[in-house]
Amino acid sequence: MDATELTKLLQGGGSPDDLKKQLLQNLIAQQQAEPKKQDDTELRQCQARLRASRRRNRSLAAALGACVCFGDPRCRQCGGEGQPGTRAPEPDAFAFYVEPVLRQLGLLVDDELVPNQEG
């Protein structure tokens, strides 16, 4: 209830009981609306975090040459066969996620491609 509505209500000449009843109803309506707004905001924030986590998971799976499920046997796409290393890693994702770790461990000496056992 804004100031204009409150002024009209006070000038309406209704009984004090009617005035109390209308003010109480308005207060209850406002209090019920506030949690919904807060819940909606929290829901949108959670959805945004979930979308970001899913993007990061897809990128990490691509870097490791894995299905996005990382080999979960219930996966409809790979049937559990998509563990890391079962697919070709995506080069940009690999460079972003894996190469820095290898460098920290002293396992990546240069940027030259090393043939795998099959090549």
LOMILO-793946 format. One record per residue (C-alpha): residue number from 1; x, y, z; residue in three letters. Coordinates in Angstrom, 3 decimals. Layout:
residues N
atom i=NUM x=X y=Y z=Z aa=ala
...
//
This chain:
residues 119
atom i=1 x=0.000 y=0.000 z=0.000 aa=met
atom i=2 x=1.455 y=3.328 z=-1.015 aa=asp
atom i=3 x=0.927 y=6.737 z=0.638 aa=ala
atom i=4 x=-1.987 y=7.661 z=-1.653 aa=thr
atom i=5 x=-3.880 y=4.483 z=-0.850 aa=glu
atom i=6 x=-3.206 y=4.914 z=2.859 aa=leu
atom i=7 x=-4.467 y=8.525 z=2.761 aa=thr
atom i=8 x=-7.663 y=7.463 z=1.006 aa=lys
atom i=9 x=-8.168 y=4.700 z=3.551 aa=leu
atom i=10 x=-7.716 y=7.091 z=6.485 aa=leu
atom i=11 x=-10.035 y=9.689 z=4.933 aa=gln
atom i=12 x=-12.652 y=7.111 z=4.016 aa=gly
atom i=13 x=-14.473 y=7.547 z=7.272 aa=gly
atom i=14 x=-14.708 y=3.831 z=7.963 aa=gly
atom i=15 x=-14.860 y=2.418 z=11.456 aa=ser
atom i=16 x=-11.598 y=1.868 z=13.324 aa=pro
atom i=17 x=-12.190 y=-1.885 z=13.139 aa=asp
atom i=18 x=-12.573 y=-1.713 z=9.350 aa=asp
atom i=19 x=-9.417 y=0.390 z=9.136 aa=leu
atom i=20 x=-7.465 y=-2.098 z=11.282 aa=lys
atom i=21 x=-8.785 y=-4.992 z=9.201 aa=lys
atom i=22 x=-7.747 y=-3.383 z=5.896 aa=gln
atom i=23 x=-4.314 y=-2.408 z=7.206 aa=leu
atom i=24 x=-3.743 y=-5.913 z=8.584 aa=leu
atom i=25 x=-4.814 y=-7.511 z=5.292 aa=gln
atom i=26 x=-2.444 y=-5.238 z=3.399 aa=asn
atom i=27 x=0.431 y=-6.026 z=5.768 aa=leu
atom i=28 x=-0.159 y=-9.762 z=5.387 aa=ile
atom i=29 x=-0.257 y=-9.443 z=1.591 aa=ala
atom i=30 x=3.048 y=-7.531 z=1.588 aa=gln
atom i=31 x=4.726 y=-10.096 z=3.838 aa=gln
atom i=32 x=3.561 y=-12.949 z=1.639 aa=gln
atom i=33 x=4.881 y=-11.224 z=-1.481 aa=ala
atom i=34 x=8.381 y=-10.616 z=-0.068 aa=glu
atom i=35 x=9.420 y=-14.267 z=0.366 aa=pro
atom i=36 x=8.247 y=-15.029 z=-3.188 aa=lys
atom i=37 x=10.484 y=-12.286 z=-4.587 aa=lys
atom i=38 x=13.386 y=-13.559 z=-2.486 aa=gln
atom i=39 x=12.693 y=-17.169 z=-3.504 aa=asp
atom i=40 x=12.550 y=-16.157 z=-7.177 aa=asp
atom i=41 x=15.876 y=-14.328 z=-6.865 aa=thr
atom i=42 x=17.510 y=-17.292 z=-5.121 aa=glu
atom i=43 x=16.101 y=-19.664 z=-7.717 aa=leu
atom i=44 x=17.505 y=-17.569 z=-10.577 aa=arg
atom i=45 x=20.898 y=-17.443 z=-8.849 aa=gln
atom i=46 x=20.914 y=-21.215 z=-8.348 aa=cys
atom i=47 x=19.933 y=-21.781 z=-11.967 aa=gln
atom i=48 x=22.755 y=-19.500 z=-13.136 aa=ala
atom i=49 x=25.273 y=-21.369 z=-10.954 aa=arg
atom i=50 x=23.999 y=-24.697 z=-12.290 aa=leu
atom i=51 x=24.364 y=-23.513 z=-15.902 aa=arg
atom i=52 x=27.913 y=-22.323 z=-15.174 aa=ala
atom i=53 x=28.789 y=-25.643 z=-13.507 aa=ser
atom i=54 x=27.422 y=-27.592 z=-16.461 aa=arg
atom i=55 x=29.492 y=-25.488 z=-18.908 aa=arg
atom i=56 x=32.610 y=-26.027 z=-16.800 aa=arg
atom i=57 x=31.909 y=-29.766 z=-16.558 aa=asn
atom i=58 x=31.502 y=-30.052 z=-20.358 aa=arg
atom i=59 x=34.736 y=-28.138 z=-20.872 aa=ser
atom i=60 x=36.640 y=-30.253 z=-18.348 aa=leu
atom i=61 x=35.271 y=-33.482 z=-19.853 aa=ala
atom i=62 x=36.377 y=-32.281 z=-23.288 aa=ala
atom i=63 x=39.842 y=-31.475 z=-21.924 aa=ala
atom i=64 x=40.181 y=-34.970 z=-20.476 aa=leu
atom i=65 x=38.721 y=-36.794 z=-23.459 aa=gly
atom i=66 x=35.708 y=-37.957 z=-21.496 aa=ala
atom i=67 x=31.956 y=-38.008 z=-21.783 aa=cys
atom i=68 x=30.267 y=-35.349 z=-19.638 aa=val
atom i=69 x=29.232 y=-38.176 z=-17.267 aa=cys
atom i=70 x=32.900 y=-39.207 z=-16.758 aa=phe
atom i=71 x=31.932 y=-42.866 z=-17.236 aa=gly
atom i=72 x=28.717 y=-43.172 z=-15.232 aa=asp
atom i=73 x=27.181 y=-46.545 z=-16.183 aa=pro
atom i=74 x=23.718 y=-44.957 z=-16.269 aa=arg
atom i=75 x=24.725 y=-42.509 z=-19.032 aa=cys
atom i=76 x=22.507 y=-42.740 z=-22.113 aa=arg
atom i=77 x=25.256 y=-41.381 z=-24.357 aa=gln
atom i=78 x=28.192 y=-43.613 z=-23.485 aa=cys
atom i=79 x=26.741 y=-46.383 z=-21.313 aa=gly
atom i=80 x=29.597 y=-45.938 z=-18.859 aa=gly
atom i=81 x=32.339 y=-46.140 z=-21.470 aa=glu
atom i=82 x=33.195 y=-42.436 z=-21.403 aa=gly
atom i=83 x=35.922 y=-42.295 z=-18.774 aa=gln
atom i=84 x=38.766 y=-39.803 z=-19.217 aa=pro
atom i=85 x=41.040 y=-40.779 z=-22.072 aa=gly
atom i=86 x=38.443 y=-42.695 z=-24.063 aa=thr
atom i=87 x=38.027 y=-39.853 z=-26.559 aa=arg
atom i=88 x=40.379 y=-37.386 z=-28.159 aa=ala
atom i=89 x=40.835 y=-34.378 z=-25.864 aa=pro
atom i=90 x=39.726 y=-30.986 z=-27.148 aa=glu
atom i=91 x=43.005 y=-29.065 z=-27.614 aa=pro
atom i=92 x=41.929 y=-25.655 z=-26.259 aa=asp
atom i=93 x=40.259 y=-27.155 z=-23.196 aa=ala
atom i=94 x=43.272 y=-29.413 z=-22.625 aa=phe
atom i=95 x=45.588 y=-26.396 z=-22.812 aa=ala
atom i=96 x=43.421 y=-24.525 z=-20.329 aa=phe
atom i=97 x=42.848 y=-27.236 z=-17.704 aa=tyr
atom i=98 x=45.530 y=-29.884 z=-18.047 aa=val
atom i=99 x=48.715 y=-28.265 z=-19.318 aa=glu
atom i=100 x=49.117 y=-25.951 z=-16.294 aa=pro
atom i=101 x=48.966 y=-28.971 z=-13.980 aa=val
atom i=102 x=51.467 y=-30.895 z=-16.065 aa=leu
atom i=103 x=53.809 y=-27.899 z=-16.029 aa=arg
atom i=104 x=53.531 y=-27.680 z=-12.229 aa=gln
atom i=105 x=54.504 y=-31.346 z=-12.020 aa=leu
atom i=106 x=57.394 y=-30.866 z=-14.440 aa=gly
atom i=107 x=55.821 y=-33.310 z=-16.887 aa=leu
atom i=108 x=55.321 y=-30.953 z=-19.807 aa=leu
atom i=109 x=58.675 y=-29.914 z=-21.201 aa=val
atom i=110 x=57.723 y=-28.178 z=-24.447 aa=asp
atom i=111 x=54.787 y=-27.527 z=-26.726 aa=asp
atom i=112 x=55.718 y=-30.161 z=-29.309 aa=glu
atom i=113 x=53.194 y=-32.874 z=-29.952 aa=leu
atom i=114 x=54.268 y=-36.295 z=-28.768 aa=val
atom i=115 x=52.770 y=-39.183 z=-30.765 aa=pro
atom i=116 x=50.646 y=-41.581 z=-28.762 aa=asn
atom i=117 x=51.320 y=-45.299 z=-28.703 aa=gln
atom i=118 x=49.085 y=-45.849 z=-31.713 aa=glu
atom i=119 x=50.684 y=-43.124 z=-33.859 aa=gly
//
